[in-house]
Amino acid sequence: MSDFGELRRGDILIVKNEGSEYVKRLIGLPGDNLELKAGKVLINGSVAKYEETSILPAEDICDVAGSDSVEIMQETLPGTKTSHLVVDCGANYLDDVGPIQLGDDQYYFLGDNRDLSADSRVEGPLGLGVVSRDRIVGYTLFVYWSDDRKRIGIEIN
């Protein structure tokens, strides 16, 4: 991996795993103590801030999770100023994880569609597990494809 600068909590990055690449949000940095309780992120004892934006019919987003509705939340991670949207399909076996203490070269990633994401909560070929820096490929630049055509081409900060 080339050196592409300091990684910041909340960054959207490309991560390698088992021959595939995933786009995920960086949640945990080296030395962090992380936990998920009832689907809410806690970093070093501080809980992320959540604000409900809407509840939508499950339709295509959460059908596979067996939920009747989708809750769209505005999440602000501890120590960050910007927020982002996360999708919650209701109670899930991955809603309670940890606590996990990250080592010197360990990073933790979550997908924004939390209940249907192959991310750091799962080890092995079905998830990322805890990630070392050499597995981080780089930053995403823009949305290449989306079911919401208005999002295609927008820049990702």
Secondary structure, 3 states (H helix, E strand, C coil): CCCCCCCCCCCEEEEEECCEEEEEEEEECCCCEEEEECCEEEECCEECEEEEEEEEECHHHHHHHCCCEEEEEEEECCCCCCCEEEEECCCCCCCCEEEEECCCCCEEEECCEHHHCCCCCCCCCCCCCCECHHHEEEECCECCCCCCHHHCCCECC
